[in-house]
Amino acid sequence: MRKIQQVVVLREVGGDLVDGKSFYDFIEPGVGNYFWDCIMADIQSLLLYGGIHPRMNGLYRMPAKRFPYSIYYTMDQSNVYVVAVLPMRRSPHGIRQTLAGRTKK
């Protein structure tokens, strides 16, 4: 079993999080902050659970606990690299296009 030392979040993931936060704040002011906190907690859980999730589109895919989002990531010997945080309601084609345009490191 691998010991994960750190979770690295790619720059593009910041845009994913801002988009999600903005969407939920539009629906109900203040929910965006809750979205952000929940997704960040899910990302931090990869320190313990990185590598146990099924692969999709060549990356591991972890569903978020409280929101209909998935966290896509890859790994090396000691690190987890979060590549994208995307809504599960997007079309599979749109998800594949987004993931294809992102670098893993």
Secondary structure, DSSP 8 states (H G I E B T S, - for coil): -----EEEE-HHHHHHHHHHHHHHHHHSTTHHHHHHHHHHHHHHTHHHHTT-S-EETTEEEEE-SSSSEEEEEEE-SSEEEEEEEEETTS-HHHHHHHHHTS---
